[in-house]
């Protein structure tokens, strides 16, 4: 067994592998970029080596630097995690040349499955069906357009070299194919350095079902059952579960055999995943093979009882698989959801400091996180904060447990997709297992619009304000200590909320416009507040913000701002109503301008494309108008909040 392993990754997967190494008595060491100098995986490791600036292309994607770091730290093996260089033939070859073990498949297997076109051909040769489409070498626009017409809409255009939804476009009209080809190529080139494309018939309302495989170097290949990863946004998974509620025993056996056949045909060794599209009629097609550990591997671990990272390390060390196919059994049900720093409605990634991170606990709950309170979600990498995984004796218990865990989850600071995860978990279609890859599109608006904070949260903010010393921007908050009467407080949170806090012998009475509640303080810690509201006990989590309080209660987060004192500088001046500006929701790069200054645009017309956090975001016109200003050109880097375009609305004629 290895004495020391270098983990060539970051975030939650690096932390997860570090813990596996500790359990096996192996010293874990890591690499990090300048942006991750204080990251959790650096704090957890025995040693760490700086390998470059924040940009992944200059740090985590530098195979030479990673191998050099392994040699410098006397590591006998490198675990690549997932993403970054986990499916890099170059890294695997350089490890072999340096005498360092690559914890993953051999370079030939990675190459065989590295391109979707090559993988499709290999699967077909192994007798596994693939989605009808085109994956040829001729990548000219003329040939791709001709193939699109031959296959017919709806179509799926995707990058041959990648995954994770990058370089992927769905097309329902042949007229949209040229623009989709251009966008998919550009995104694929930026993400993978390879702009080859595949065109496939888009299967409507399919499920995304994948099979976990394991293979040792002695020819033993097994599968550990399936994971259903159908709920996705932008072709990226949001919810995964095992087993799939859609599979019969016969279908499960057939898909398992197909996955093993693909792995054998590729000469596969170590852990991998064979992904399939499952039609509503029960037909399945090979999609691709991921030659690495998957983000969603914990659900398989919870139903099968095996630690996949332990097995990866053992296989890489030359050990045979410790079991045969007939010995593998699945028990119960497990569900994983991915907690992202992103807008839960627009799916735009967010960034910022995590002021408070309190994961749920209790039976059947596991949280794999890559940060803790005080850490930063940066703009340089994927914005996933944590994976929340639950297990139960059956699917009903797992769903119920997931709902409870999501209500206990606390993240204060950046915006998160927690409301989306809660809405999915509560949705009747999810309860019934009636999911498919278009689930979120079909249930558009699943996340209700944010409303004003509930009365309980307003009361918590009031008590935090009057028990804080020194008080935040409000000297009246200490009047009660001097024998005064009611303390007036105002909070802004989707509207203005005026309260009065009246000191009593034991506690306070907090009054709003048409209500009044007796309040007693049970506990106030550094980040936890417990109050008795009349006869109801309520637990809150909180963090200080520059302008007020961030408060979490029952799975919801609220930002309650205190109005700043009125000064001459705070007088609001009239704003020009003749033109509207559109600001960057996050730092990024302008990769395409669709319009020019002076051009008249229609409602919904694309204006420009902003690339941020590894994805492209198209800014469209909200109404007809004339472009008056474009402050940035193609290739320019922009900061969050930067003005991207200015449009003057067209005059409305009667």
N, C-alpha and C positions, 0 to 999 in steps of 0.2 A: 504494500500500500504506500501511497505517496506520503512524504513528510510535510510538504508544503505545496499549496496550490495558489496560483495567481488567478484572480477573478477579473476578467477583462470587460467589466460592465459597471453599472451604477444603479442607484435607486433600489426598489424593493427586491429585484431579482438578485442583486449583489448581496443584500442583507440576508436573503433566504439561503443562498449558497454558503455564506459565511457561517450561518448556524449549522448547516449540514456538515461542514468541515469540522466544526467544534465537536459535534457528536461523534465523529469518526476519529478524533484525536489528531486531526490534520491542521497545520498552521495556515490560516487564510491571510493572503496579502492581496492588495488591490492597486489599481491605477486610478488617477483622477485628473480632471481638467482644472484650470484655474477657477472656473465657476463652482467646482465641487470641493474646494479646499477644506470646507468645514462640513461636508455632507455626512450623512449617517453611515454610509458604508466605509468612509475613511475613518470615522471615529470607532467603528467596530473592529476593524482589521488589526492584525499584528504589525504590519508595516504597509506603507503606501508610497507610491512614486508618482510625481507630477509628470504628465506626458504632453501637455500643451495647453493652448488657449481654450476658451469656452466652446468654440465651434467644433462640432463632432468631427468634421473633416480634418481638423488639425490636432485632434486628441484621440478620442475613442475609436476612430476609424483608421488609425495609423498602425498597421500590422507590425511594421518594423520596430516601432517604439514599444509596442506591447511585448514582443518577444525579447527585446533588449531588457525591459523591466523584469521579466521573468528570470532571465539569467542573472541580472544584478541582485535580485532578491533570493536567488538559489531555490527557485520553485521548479519542481519536477514536471508540473502539468499546468495547463491553462484551461479554465472553464470560461467559455464565452457568454454564458447566459442566453438571452434571446435579443434579437435586434442587433444593431451595430455589426460586428464581424462574426456573428454566430454561424452564418452560412457562407463564410468566406473561404473559397478554395485557397486563396493566397495565404491566409493566416494558417490554415491547416498544413500547407506545404512548408511554410517557413518554420513552423513548430517542428516538423519532422527533420528539417535540415539542421536545426539547432539542437536536436536531441531532447526536445521538450514534448511531452505527451499532450495532444489536443483532445480534450474531453468532448468528443463528438464523433461523427462518422468520418471515414477516410475521404481524402480529397476527391477520389473518383466518384463516390456516391453523392457528395455535395454537388459536383459538376453535373452529374446525370440528372439531378433534380433541381439544379439552380435556375434553369430557365423553364418557364412554363411550357414552351413549345417542345423542348426535349423531354420533359416529364410526360407530356401527353403521348408522345410517340412511344416511350418506354411502357406506359400503362397499357396502351393498345396492344403492344407486342406481348404483354403478359396476360392478355385476354380480358382486361378491365375496360368497361365502356367509358367513353369521354363525351362531353357535350359537343354537338356538331358545331364546326367553326373553321377558322383558318389560322394556321400557325407557321406559314411558310417563310422562306428566307427573303423573298421579294417584298420589301417594305416600302415600296414606292406608293405615293398617294393614289396613283391610278389603280394599282393592284388592290390596295386595301379598300378603295371605294367600290371596285368591281366585286370583291368578295362580300362586302357589306350588302350590295344589291342582291347577290346570289343567295346569301343566308336569309336576308329579309328581317325587318324589325319585328319585335324589339331586339336590340343588340346590346352586348356587353363588350366594351373595348377596355383592354387591360394590359399593363406592362408585363412583358415576358419575364423580366428579371426580378420582380419584387412582390410585395404583399402589403398587408396592412391598409388596403384601400388606396394606396398611393399610385397614381397613374392609371386610375380606373374611372370609366365614364359609362353611364347607362344612356342609351339613345333610343327614342321611340319613333323618330322621324328621320328618314334618310337625308333630308336637307340639313340636319344637324351633325351629320357625320364628320365633315371637314373640320369644324371647330372642335369637335370632341377628339379627333385624332391629334390636332395641334396641342390641345391642353394636356392630353394624356402623355404625349411624347415629352413635352416640356417638364411635366412633373416627374416622369420616370427618369429622365436624364438627371434632374436635380437630386433625386432620392437615391438612385442606384448607379448612375453613370452609364446607363444603358437604356436607349429609347426604343428598343424593339417592342412591337405590339402584337397582341393576339385579338382576334375578333371571334366572339362566340354568340350563339343564339342565347338570348336572355330568357332563362326559365322563370316563369311568373309564379310567385308565391311559393318558392322552394324553401326547404329547410337546409341549413348548413350543418352537416353532421361529419365529425372527424373521428378517426380511430387512432388511439395511442398504440404504437408498436415499440417493441424492444428487441434488440438483436445482439448477440455476442459474436466474438470473432471465430467461434467454432461451428457456425452454421445454424445455431438455434435462434428461431424467430417466433415471437409470440405477440398477441395483441391483448390489451387490457380493457377492451370494451370501447364504447363510444362516448363522445361529448356532443351535446346539441348546443350550437353557438349561433342560433338563428337571429336573435335580436341584435341588430347592428345599426350603426349610424355611420354614413359615409363609408360603407363597406368595412368598418372597424367594429369588432365585437364589443358588446356592452354587457351582455348576460350570457353565461355558459352553465350548463347543467349536465349531470350524469346520473342515471342513464337518460337517453332521449325518450320523451313520452310518446314519440311517434313510431318507434321500432317494435316490431313483433320479434319473437325469438328466432324465427326463420330468417327475417331480414337482417337481424343482428349478426347471425352466423354467417350469412352471405357476405355482408360488408366486412366482417372481420377477416374472412378468407381472402377477399379481394385486397385488403390492406397488406396482409402478409405476403401475398403474391407480388405486389408492387415493391415491397421492401426487399424481397429476395432478388427480384429482377435488377434492383439497383446495387446489389452487393452491400446492403446496408449493415452498419454496426452502430450500436448505442441507441439512444432514445430518439424517436421521430414521430411525426404525425401525418397520416394520410387523410386528406380532406376530400369530402364528397358533397355534391349537390343532390338532395333528395326531393323528387317531384311529389306533388300531391297524390299522384297515382301509385307511389311506392317504388318508382324507378330511381336508381341511383347512378350518378356519373362521377368519374374521377375528376377532381378539380386541381389539386396540386399536392406535393409532399413538402412539409416543413422539416428540414434536416437539423432540428434543434429541439430544445425544450420549449414548450408552449407557455404563454402567459397563464392559460387556464388549467395547467397541470394539477393544481391542488384538488379539483373536484374528482379527478381520477384517483388521487392518493386517498381521499376520504372514503370512497366507495370500495376500493380494492385493498386498502391497507398497506400499500407499499410506498416507500419513500423513493421517488423517481430520481432525485439528485444523488442519493446514496447509490442507487443502481447504476446511474451514469458513471460515477467515479469508479465503482467496482469493475464495470465492463472495460473502462479505459485502462484499468490496472491489470487487465488480462484475466479476470475471473469469469467463469461461465455463469449463465443465468441460473439462479438458485431454484427455479421452478419450471414446470412444463405447462403447456396450454390448459390441460385438463385440471390443473391444480388452482387455476385462477378463478375466483368467484367474486361477484359484486354483491354488496349488501347495502341496503338503504338508498338514500338519494342525497345528492349534494348540489348546491347552486353557488355560483360565483358571480359577483357584480364588480365592475371596475369603477372606482371612484376617481373622477377626473376633476382637475381645475378647469372648468369650462362653463359657459353659459348653458343652462339646461334646456333652453328653448331654441336658440340659434346655433348651438354646438360650436361656438367660437371659443378657442382656448383662452385661458386666463393665466395670470401669473401674480406673484406677490409673496409676502411673508405670511407663513402660517402662524398666527398668533396663538392658537390653541388647537391641539389635536388630541382627542380623547376617543379611542376606539371602543366599540362595544365588547362586552365580555359575556361569559356564561356558557352553559352546556352547548356543544355543537357549533360554536362560533370560532372562526379563525380569521385573523386579519394579518395580511402580509403588506407591510408598509415600508416605504423608502425614506421616510422622514419622521420627525417628531416636532413638538411645539418649538417654535422659534426658527425652524428651517425655512428655506426659500424655495418656491416653485419658480424656476427660471424660464426664460423664453427660449433657451437653447435646446431643450430636449422635450420628449413626450411629456404632456402634463398629467400623466396618471399619478395620483397621490397614494392609492392603496387598493388592494383587492380584499373585498369582504366575502368570506366563504362560510357557508352554513351547511350542516349535515343533519339529517333526520332519518328516522326509521322508514319513512316513505316520503313521497313528494309533498303531500299535504302538510306534514309536519315541517319539512324543509322550507316551504313557502311561508308558513306561519312564523317560523324562526327568523327567516330573512326579514320579514316586516318588523319584527321586534328589534332586530339588530340595527336596521336602518333608522329606526326612531331613536336609538341610543347613540348613533354616530354623531360626533361633534367635530366640526372643522370650522374655525373662525379665522377669517382673513380673506383669502381669495374666494371668488365665486366658485361653486362646485356644482356638479350634476346630481347632487343628492336628491333634489326634488324629482328629477326624472326617474331615478332608481326607485324611489318610493312610489311614484305613479305607476311604474311597470309592475312592481310587486303587488299593488292593490288592484290591478286591472282584472276584470273577470276573465278575459281571454287568456291572460297569463296563468291565472288560477286553474283554468281548464286545460292548460298545455297547448292551446291553439295558437302557436307562434310560427312565424316564417320571417324571411329576410326583409320583407316589406312591412313588418309589424309597426314600426314607428311612423312610417309614411302613411299607412292605413289609419292609424290612430293619431293623426296630426292634432296637435293641441292637447295631448295627453297630460301635459303639465299645466295646471291652471295658472292664470296670471297672478303675480304677487299682489297681496292685499295689505291693508294696514296691519300693524302688529296686534295680536290679541291683548285683551285687558291684562292678563297675567304678566306678559312681557313688559308692558308699560309700568306696571307696579314694581317689577324687578328693577327696571332702570331708575325709577324714583328712589327706591331704597338704596341702591348702589350709590346714587348721587348724594343722598343725605348722610350716608355713613362713610363717605370718602373724605380723607383728610390729607392734603388740602382739597377742597371741592373743585370740580372741573368748571372753570369759567363762571362760577355763580356764587358770589359771597353770601347770597341769601340762604344757601344750603346749610350754613352753620347757625342760622338764627335760632333754631330750636334748642341748641345747646345753651343759648343765653336767655332762655325763658320766653322766646317769642311765640307767636301763634302759628297760623298756617304758613307753609313754605310753598311759594308758587314755583312750578317747574314747567318748562316747555321742551318738547321733543319733536323733531322732524323725522318722520319715517312714513313715506307715502301719504303725506298730509301732516298737518300740524296738530299736536296733541297737548292740551293744557291740563295740568294736574295740580292738585293741592295736597300737600303732605301735612297732616295734623298730628303732632306728638301726643301720645297718650301715656298713661302710667306704665303699661306694658306694650311697647310697640308704637304703631301709628295707625291712623286712618287715612287711606289714600282715596281721594275723590276725583272723579272725572266729570264730564259734562252732565251725565244723568245717572251716575252710579257712585257707590261708595263702598269700600271694603276695609275690614279690620285686618291689620297685618302684624304678625309677630315674626321676629328673626329667630330662626332655628340654628343656622350655621352660615358663616361667611368665611371662605378660605381665599386662597390666592386666585382661584379661578372658578370656585363653586359657591353657589348661593342657594340656601334652602329657606323657604318662607312658609308660614302658615297663613293662608288667605281665608278668612272666616274659619271654616272647618276643613279646608282642603290643604294638604301639604304639597308643595311644588318645588322641584329641584331644577335649578338653572345652571348653565355654565356661561362664563363671561370673559371678556378681555377688554382692556382699555383701548380706545381709539383716540386719535388726536382731537376729534370733534365730538366725542361722546362714548357710546358703549356698543360693543358687539355682544349679543346675547343669543344663546342657543337654548331652545326649549322644545322637547318632544320631536326632535328631528328637524326642526326648522331653525334657520338663523336669521337674525334681524339686526340691522344697523340703525341705532337710534342716535341722531345727531342733536347736539345742543346748539341753539342759535348763538352765533358770535355776537358780542356787544356791538351795538350800532356805532359806527364812526363815520367820519367824512369820507374815508376810503371805501366804505361798504355801500355807498349810495349806488343804486343800479341805474345805469343810463339806458336810454332807448336803444334797441337793437335794430339794425337795418333789416327791414322786412322784405326787401326786394330780392334777396339772394339767400340761398341755403348752402351751408358747408357740410361736408361729410368727413369725419375724423377717423383715423386708424384706431380700431379697437385694441390693438396690441402692436408692439414693435415688429417690423417686417421689412420686406423688400418688394418694390414695385417690379413685377415681372412682365406686365403687359398693359399698354394703354389702348383701349378700344376706340377712344374718341379724341377729338382735337378741340382747341379753344375756338369758340364761335360756332361749333356744330350744334344743330338742333337735335334733341334726343327725345325718344318716346318713353312712356312709363314702362319700367321693367327692363330697359335696354342696358346691357353690360357697359360699364364705364371704364373699369380697370380691374386688374387682378393683383392681389396682395398675397405674397407667400409669407407665412408665419407659422412657426412651430411645426414644420415639416408638411404643412398642408396649404393648398391654394384657396383663397377666399375672393369671390367675385363681388365687387361693389356695383349695384345696379341703381338706375334712376328711379326714385319713388314717384315721380310725376313728370309730365312733359315739360321741357325747358330748354334753355340754351346754356352751353358750357361757357362760363365766363373766365375760369381760371383753373390751371393744372400746375400746381406748385412743383411737382416732381416729375422727372423723366424715368424711362425704363432703366432698371438697374439700381435706382436710388434706394438707400436705406432710410426708413422713416421711424420715428419714435411713436410710442403710444400717445394717442390724442392729436397727432399731427394732422393738419388739414390736407385732405387728399384731392378734393375737387370742389369747385363752387359752381352751383347751377342757379340760374335765374328762371323762375317759373314763367311759362307762357301766359300771356294775358287771356283771361276767360272772356269770350264774346257771347253776348246774349243772342 
